[in-house]
Amino acid sequence: MALGQGFTFGEALGKNAANADKYLDRLCEESAKLRDHPPIQPLEGRARDAAPFMADLIDYEKPLDQPPGRLHLPDELAQRLGPAGPQGNAADWGVRITSADLAALDFSWLTTLGQFDHWTVLSAGRLRDFPANDFFSTPIPNYISLTQWAKLRFAQARRRGDHAAASAEVRHLAGLLRTQDLLISEMIAVALYRTDDAARRFAAAAGADVSGWPPVDLEALDRFRQVAFASMYFTYPGIKPETLRKAVGCMITSCTSLIEGAGANRAFGSYASDNLQLVQDLAAKRGCEPAMLTRAAATNEVPAAKALEILGDDLETQIPKRFPH
């Protein structure tokens, strides 16, 4: 059975590699559009790390969830914010969140974050000494709470009238998350921008002055999300080295994709040609977050049954469905 499962997973990796060859030019075309008109503004420099500042503030996933971080929101308040992420319209936030709720919260941490230009995950906090043998199951910060705080900040801005300042703080947080070189933090950055867009549309409908609040390009933001997901699969085992090199040269999320790819090659490399060394070399040349790269490359090999459970039948469809037209 194990041999059969290994063969099945190897076939899926082979189909993913064929898709990478087929869609390589499309990846480069879509990435070029996003590079010319980025929907999320990147941060420049890596001089001041937010990790020591955020280490005691942020919540973490189990088994590192106790004690809660200082940004932990009461369950009742979190539930009134609606679904996790940007879902729901901005009008609902005003109905559910009261001035008393906001008065009990300290938003100064968002202002303080403005002095930082990147945020590493492993340099400070509970994850620094966590065992590094399973990249795919390693607990991460509870990023969902950050989307909840963004909603609360925009609810506060409705009362204070400082919409542009709130947007700048939330977008800077999104930029910091992107420097972590993880796909999940890229997606939370997208969620923060969607929250920003919903808040802006409601503020404009309510007659607020939004002239200093740049709109979000939702079409480009969705393209960014799709391309970021697709890019990861161009770094998987089985991809031709020449395809991998060209793809990485095109990508707008090259470090994120290479770190995710390092974990995939270490975990799944025995079922197809292993690109781990090439992925590590490319990541080092680009200055990708070294501690996270090391952790990804230290993960255990994954048995075929678990690999199929993780990726299932979806692997061979991941690249095509991100480029539907």
C-alpha positions as CSV (number, residue, x, y, z in Angstrom):
1,M,0.0,0.0,0.0
2,A,2.8,2.4,0.9
3,L,4.5,1.8,-2.5
4,G,1.2,2.5,-4.3
5,Q,0.6,5.7,-2.3
6,G,4.2,6.8,-3.1
7,F,3.6,6.1,-6.8
8,T,0.3,8.0,-6.7
9,F,1.9,11.0,-5.0
10,G,4.9,10.9,-7.4
11,E,2.5,11.1,-10.3
12,A,0.8,14.1,-8.7
13,L,4.1,15.9,-8.4
14,G,4.9,15.1,-12.0
15,K,1.6,16.6,-13.1
16,N,2.4,19.7,-11.1
17,A,5.8,20.0,-12.8
18,A,4.1,19.7,-16.2
19,N,1.7,22.5,-15.2
20,A,4.7,24.6,-14.1
21,D,6.2,24.3,-17.5
22,K,2.9,25.1,-19.2
23,Y,2.0,28.1,-17.1
24,L,5.5,29.6,-16.6
25,D,5.0,32.4,-19.1
26,R,1.6,33.2,-17.6
27,L,3.2,33.4,-14.2
28,C,5.7,35.9,-15.5
29,E,3.1,38.0,-17.3
30,E,0.8,38.3,-14.3
31,S,3.7,39.0,-12.0
32,A,4.9,41.8,-14.2
33,K,1.5,43.4,-14.1
34,L,1.5,43.3,-10.3
35,R,5.1,44.6,-10.1
36,D,4.1,47.6,-12.3
37,H,1.0,48.3,-10.2
38,P,1.4,46.6,-6.8
39,P,-1.9,46.4,-4.8
40,I,0.0,46.1,-1.5
41,Q,2.8,48.5,-0.9
42,P,6.0,46.7,0.2
43,L,8.3,48.0,3.0
44,E,11.9,49.0,2.3
45,G,14.9,48.1,4.4
46,R,15.5,45.6,7.2
47,A,16.9,47.8,10.0
48,R,14.3,47.6,12.8
49,D,12.6,44.3,13.6
50,A,9.2,44.4,15.2
51,A,9.6,40.8,16.6
52,P,10.7,41.8,20.2
53,F,7.9,44.4,20.4
54,M,5.2,42.0,19.2
55,A,6.4,38.9,21.0
56,D,4.3,39.5,24.1
57,L,1.5,41.2,22.4
58,I,0.4,38.6,19.8
59,D,-1.6,35.4,20.5
60,Y,-0.1,32.1,19.3
61,E,-1.7,28.9,18.1
62,K,-1.9,25.8,20.3
63,P,0.2,24.4,22.0
64,L,1.7,27.9,22.6
65,D,-1.5,29.7,23.2
66,Q,-1.1,30.1,27.0
67,P,-0.9,32.7,28.4
68,P,-2.7,34.8,25.9
69,G,-0.9,37.8,24.4
70,R,-1.7,41.3,25.6
71,L,-3.7,41.9,22.4
72,H,-6.0,39.0,23.1
73,L,-9.6,40.1,22.7
74,P,-12.5,38.9,24.9
75,D,-14.5,36.2,23.1
76,E,-17.7,38.2,23.3
77,L,-16.1,41.2,21.6
78,A,-14.4,39.1,18.9
79,Q,-17.8,37.5,18.1
80,R,-19.4,40.9,17.6
81,L,-16.8,41.7,15.0
82,G,-18.3,39.1,12.8
83,P,-16.5,36.3,10.8
84,A,-12.7,36.2,11.0
85,G,-11.1,38.2,8.3
86,P,-12.7,40.9,6.2
87,Q,-16.1,39.3,5.6
88,G,-19.2,41.2,6.4
89,N,-19.7,44.9,5.6
90,A,-18.2,47.8,7.4
91,A,-21.7,49.0,8.6
92,D,-22.0,46.0,10.8
93,W,-18.9,47.0,12.8
94,G,-20.5,50.3,13.8
95,V,-23.6,48.5,14.9
96,R,-21.8,45.9,16.9
97,I,-19.0,47.9,18.4
98,T,-19.7,50.6,21.0
99,S,-17.8,53.6,22.1
100,A,-17.4,51.8,25.5
101,D,-15.8,48.8,23.7
102,L,-13.3,51.1,22.0
103,A,-12.5,53.1,25.2
104,A,-11.4,49.9,26.9
105,L,-8.8,49.2,24.1
106,D,-5.3,50.6,23.7
107,F,-4.4,51.2,20.0
108,S,-1.0,52.7,20.7
109,W,0.7,49.5,19.6
110,L,-0.4,50.2,16.0
111,T,1.2,53.6,16.1
112,T,4.4,52.2,17.6
113,L,4.6,49.7,14.8
114,G,5.3,52.5,12.4
115,Q,8.9,52.7,13.5
116,F,9.6,49.1,12.4
117,D,10.4,48.0,8.8
118,H,10.2,44.2,9.1
119,W,8.9,41.5,11.5
120,T,10.6,38.1,11.8
121,V,8.7,35.2,13.3
122,L,11.5,33.3,15.0
123,S,13.9,35.9,16.3
124,A,11.8,36.6,19.4
125,G,8.8,35.0,21.2
126,R,7.6,31.5,21.8
127,L,8.4,30.0,18.4
128,R,12.1,30.7,18.7
129,D,12.8,27.5,20.7
130,F,10.0,25.4,19.3
131,P,11.1,22.1,17.7
132,A,11.8,22.5,14.0
133,N,11.0,19.1,12.7
134,D,7.5,19.7,11.1
135,F,7.3,22.9,9.1
136,F,3.7,22.2,8.0
137,S,2.4,21.8,11.6
138,T,4.5,24.3,13.5
139,P,2.3,26.7,15.4
140,I,2.3,30.2,14.2
141,P,1.1,33.6,15.6
142,N,-2.7,33.9,15.7
143,Y,-2.9,36.3,12.8
144,I,-6.7,36.4,12.8
145,S,-6.6,38.6,15.8
146,L,-4.8,41.2,13.8
147,T,-7.7,41.4,11.3
148,Q,-10.0,41.9,14.3
149,W,-7.9,44.8,15.6
150,A,-8.0,46.3,12.1
151,K,-11.8,46.4,12.2
152,L,-11.7,48.0,15.7
153,R,-9.2,50.6,14.5
154,F,-11.5,51.6,11.6
155,A,-14.5,51.6,14.0
156,Q,-12.5,54.0,16.2
157,A,-11.7,56.1,13.1
158,R,-15.4,56.5,12.4
159,R,-15.7,58.3,15.7
160,R,-12.5,60.3,15.6
161,G,-12.5,61.1,11.9
162,D,-8.8,60.0,11.5
163,H,-9.6,57.6,8.6
164,A,-6.4,58.2,6.7
165,A,-4.3,57.6,9.8
166,A,-6.1,54.4,10.6
167,S,-5.6,53.2,7.0
168,A,-1.9,54.0,7.1
169,E,-1.5,52.0,10.3
170,V,-3.3,49.0,9.0
171,R,-1.5,49.0,5.7
172,H,1.9,49.3,7.5
173,L,0.9,46.3,9.6
174,A,0.1,44.4,6.3
175,G,3.5,45.4,5.0
176,L,5.2,44.1,8.1
177,L,3.4,40.8,7.8
178,R,4.6,40.4,4.2
179,T,8.3,40.6,5.4
180,Q,7.8,37.3,7.3
181,D,8.1,35.3,4.0
182,L,5.2,33.0,4.8
183,L,2.2,32.4,2.6
184,I,-0.2,32.7,5.6
185,S,1.1,36.1,6.5
186,E,0.8,37.2,2.8
187,M,-2.8,36.2,2.9
188,I,-3.5,38.0,6.1
189,A,-2.0,41.1,4.5
190,V,-4.5,40.7,1.7
191,A,-7.3,40.3,4.3
192,L,-6.2,43.6,6.0
193,Y,-6.4,45.4,2.7
194,R,-9.9,44.1,2.0
195,T,-10.9,45.3,5.5
196,D,-9.4,48.7,4.6
197,D,-11.5,48.7,1.4
198,A,-14.7,47.8,3.2
199,A,-14.2,50.5,5.8
200,R,-13.4,53.1,3.1
201,R,-16.5,52.3,1.1
202,F,-18.7,52.7,4.2
203,A,-17.0,55.9,5.3
204,A,-17.6,57.4,1.9
205,A,-21.2,56.3,1.9
206,A,-21.6,58.0,5.3
207,G,-20.3,61.3,3.9
208,A,-16.8,61.2,5.4
209,D,-13.9,62.9,3.8
210,V,-11.8,60.0,2.2
211,S,-9.7,62.2,0.0
212,G,-6.5,61.3,1.9
213,W,-7.4,57.7,2.0
214,P,-6.2,55.9,-1.2
215,P,-8.6,53.3,-2.6
216,V,-7.7,49.6,-2.8
217,D,-7.5,48.0,-6.2
218,L,-9.5,44.9,-5.5
219,E,-9.0,43.3,-8.9
220,A,-5.2,43.6,-8.5
221,L,-5.4,42.4,-4.9
222,D,-7.2,39.3,-6.0
223,R,-4.7,38.7,-8.8
224,F,-1.9,39.1,-6.2
225,R,-3.6,36.4,-4.0
226,Q,-3.9,34.0,-6.9
227,V,-0.4,34.5,-8.2
228,A,1.1,34.2,-4.7
229,F,-0.6,30.8,-4.2
230,A,0.4,29.6,-7.7
231,S,4.0,30.7,-7.2
232,M,4.6,28.3,-4.3
233,Y,3.9,25.3,-6.6
234,F,6.6,26.3,-9.0
235,T,9.2,25.6,-6.2
236,Y,8.0,22.0,-5.4
237,P,10.0,18.8,-6.0
238,G,9.9,17.5,-9.6
239,I,10.1,21.0,-11.2
240,K,12.8,21.3,-13.8
241,P,15.7,23.4,-12.5
242,E,15.5,25.8,-15.5
243,T,11.8,26.3,-14.9
244,L,12.3,26.9,-11.2
245,R,15.1,29.5,-11.8
246,K,13.0,31.4,-14.4
247,A,9.9,31.3,-12.2
248,V,11.7,32.6,-9.2
249,G,13.1,35.4,-11.3
250,C,9.5,36.5,-12.2
251,M,7.8,36.0,-8.9
252,I,6.6,39.0,-6.8
253,T,6.6,36.7,-3.7
254,S,9.9,34.9,-4.4
255,C,11.0,34.5,-0.8
256,T,7.7,33.3,0.4
257,S,7.5,30.7,-2.4
258,L,11.1,29.6,-1.8
259,I,10.6,29.1,1.9
260,E,7.4,27.2,1.4
261,G,9.2,25.3,-1.4
262,A,12.1,24.4,0.9
263,G,9.7,22.7,3.3
264,A,8.0,20.9,0.4
265,N,11.2,19.6,-1.0
266,R,12.5,18.4,2.3
267,A,9.1,16.7,3.1
268,F,8.2,15.4,-0.3
269,G,11.5,15.2,-2.2
270,S,11.8,11.5,-2.1
271,Y,8.8,11.2,-4.4
272,A,10.3,13.3,-7.2
273,S,13.5,15.0,-8.2
274,D,14.6,17.0,-5.1
275,N,15.2,20.8,-5.6
276,L,16.0,21.6,-2.0
277,Q,19.6,22.7,-2.6
278,L,18.7,24.9,-5.6
279,V,15.8,26.4,-3.6
280,Q,18.1,27.1,-0.7
281,D,20.7,28.7,-3.0
282,L,18.1,30.9,-4.7
283,A,16.7,32.0,-1.3
284,A,20.1,32.9,0.0
285,K,20.9,35.0,-3.0
286,R,17.7,36.9,-2.4
287,G,18.3,37.5,1.2
288,C,15.2,35.5,2.3
289,E,14.5,35.2,6.0
290,P,17.3,32.8,7.0
291,A,15.9,31.4,10.3
292,M,12.6,30.5,8.6
293,L,14.4,29.0,5.6
294,T,16.5,26.9,8.0
295,R,13.4,25.7,9.8
296,A,11.6,24.8,6.6
297,A,14.6,22.8,5.4
298,A,14.8,21.0,8.7
299,T,11.3,19.4,8.6
300,N,10.9,15.7,8.6
301,E,10.2,13.6,5.5
302,V,6.5,13.0,5.1
303,P,5.2,9.5,4.4
304,A,3.2,9.2,1.2
305,A,-0.1,8.6,3.0
306,K,0.3,11.8,5.0
307,A,1.4,13.7,1.9
308,L,-1.7,12.6,0.1
309,E,-3.7,13.7,3.1
310,I,-2.1,17.1,3.1
311,L,-2.4,17.8,-0.6
312,G,-4.9,15.1,-1.7
313,D,-6.0,15.3,-5.3
314,D,-5.6,19.1,-5.4
315,L,-1.9,19.3,-6.2
316,E,-2.3,18.8,-9.9
317,T,-5.0,21.5,-10.1
318,Q,-3.3,24.2,-8.0
319,I,-1.5,26.0,-10.8
320,P,-4.2,25.9,-13.5
321,K,-7.0,27.1,-11.2
322,R,-4.9,30.2,-10.2
323,F,-4.8,31.2,-13.9
324,P,-8.4,30.5,-15.1
325,H,-8.4,32.6,-18.3
